[in-house]
Amino acid sequence: MATEQPHRVVIVGCGFAGLFATYALRRAPVTVTIIDRTNHHLFQPLLYQVATGVLSEGDIAPPIREVVSRQSNVRVLLGEVVDVDLGARLVRTSALGQSGAVEYDSLIVATGAAQSYFGHPEFAEHAPGMKTIDDALELRGRIFGAFELAEGESDPERRRAWLTFAIVGAGPTGVELAGQVIELSRRSLRHNFQNIEPHEARVVLIDALNTVLPAFHPSLRERAARDLRELGVELQLGTRVTGVDAISLDLQPSDGPSVRLEARTKIWAAGVEASPLGRLLASATGAPVDRSGRIEVLPDCTLSGASRGLRCRGPDEVEQLSRGGRGRYAVGVALRSDNRQAAARKGGAEALRLPRLRNAGDNRAVSRRR
Ligand SMILES: Cc1cc2nc3c(=O)[nH]c(=O)nc-3n(C[C@H](O)[C@H](O)[C@H](O)COP(=O)(O)OP(=O)(O)OC[C@H]3O[C@@H](n4cnc5c(N)ncnc54)[C@H](O)[C@@H]3O)c2cc1C
């Protein structure tokens, strides 16, 4: 007598959302396949600590295999999902030049967000963002490299440009980074050089809005701005970045003429857009997307354009699935911001239970670009 194959759940992406979904299915009568384009889960809120050398990458990017090793119904595959065939119920993957296909009965898509340059992707070359381990390591090289090159530079103006750090975007990431870079210059590196005074470094935080931390209560915004200024961060608010090259930025203040800021190190912390997989799913299902590529969902996280049978559900649906429910679902596909923040908070709590790596500074991460 043929035995019935267990229900196959495929989870694309193992950030907070994918990991939370995996844990929710711990006791479900299903097999879970996690597919991620990297082999590590990433605790994004600590990326800036890696970028400024306070933590090493292994501290915040444990291998997914290690994180889920005690969950017996899970297998982990390395691969970038490049297509979803809803009719055949399979996802197509690509990894290190190899193509693959994985069949599913239920699909959970949790591929997060990407950096947005607001229509100027060319800025990325000179102003990397901070979303991945690769980004943080790139920035670490640029930040520490800038102090080193300033040390060897005899021309005062060029040295000044090496010691100027421009951070674009005064949301939480930009504010945290600005604080961390200024700390680095004022404390950690204070006695490390002979020819330069690291504490003379300029850290300039730029935002098109007239405030830092726009999503926060006004009293907290004012307090944060005051604290940043006291630390020595220069705030250029109400200022748009209109150009970026290797040595400078073009700035357009809302109340004056454009100016050029000579800064060798630029960091982009200004915006996010949905993972491209969101658009792909939207076109397959007919669900509408907004300008940032986020799929429009109903309050219960179902896709409003739930034509072709694919529905986008939140944690409740995952719970239903964990009790043996059947169907095809997606979760975490760039939900509206209120839902995403709730999911991130929930995911963050889960992530706190990540096992500590045996060897801090462990470097087993396979990144997408390698
Ligand atoms: C610097 C920084 C600081 C932050 N600080 C905070 C904070 O203090 N508090 C807070 O609540 N939030 C914070 N956030 C936001 C929070 O980290 C995110 O909201 C959260 O990580 C989103 O989780 P996610 O699972 O949706 O996506 P992600 O964590 O981005 O995970 C997506 C996963 O999908 C994988 N993936 C993507 N596309 C594919 C594909 N096509 N195929 C296969 N795999 C794919 C990626 O490799 C990744 O593992 C911060 C974010 C950043 C960048």
The ligand as an ORCA input file, in Angstrom:
! r2SCAN-3c Opt
* xyz 0 1
  C      20.732     48.114      9.438
  C      19.340     47.710      9.872
  C      18.931     47.930     11.174
  C      17.638     47.538     11.592
  N      17.273     47.759     12.892
  C      16.051     47.322     13.307
  C      15.656     47.473     14.680
  O      16.410     47.975     15.498
  N      14.402     47.020     15.038
  C      13.557     46.432     14.132
  O      12.438     46.035     14.496
  N      13.917     46.303     12.833
  C      15.134     46.714     12.408
  N      15.485     46.569     11.088
  C      14.517     45.978     10.153
  C      14.481     44.474     10.286
  O      15.805     43.943     10.339
  C      13.749     43.921      9.055
  O      12.443     44.449      9.067
  C      13.668     42.410      9.087
  O      14.973     41.862      9.031
  C      12.847     41.908      7.906
  O      12.792     40.500      7.992
  P      12.382     39.642      6.730
  O      12.442     38.217      7.149
  O      11.109     40.151      6.158
  O      13.491     39.947      5.623
  P      15.057     39.711      5.654
  O      15.604     39.677      7.031
  O      15.628     40.685      4.686
  O      15.206     38.237      5.068
  C      14.963     37.938      3.729
  C      15.707     36.657      3.396
  O      15.305     36.259      2.089
  C      16.449     35.873      1.338
  N      16.106     36.100     -0.070
  C      15.743     37.252     -0.652
  N      15.416     37.057     -1.939
  C      15.578     35.730     -2.187
  C      15.368     34.911     -3.322
  N      14.921     35.400     -4.476
  N      15.641     33.579     -3.217
  C      16.079     33.060     -2.042
  N      16.269     33.799     -0.926
  C      16.011     35.112     -0.989
  C      17.567     36.762      1.868
  O      18.839     36.180      1.632
  C      17.217     36.816      3.360
  O      17.814     35.761      4.083
  C      16.758     46.941     10.660
  C      17.172     46.727      9.340
  C      18.447     47.090      8.945
  C      18.896     46.846      7.515
*
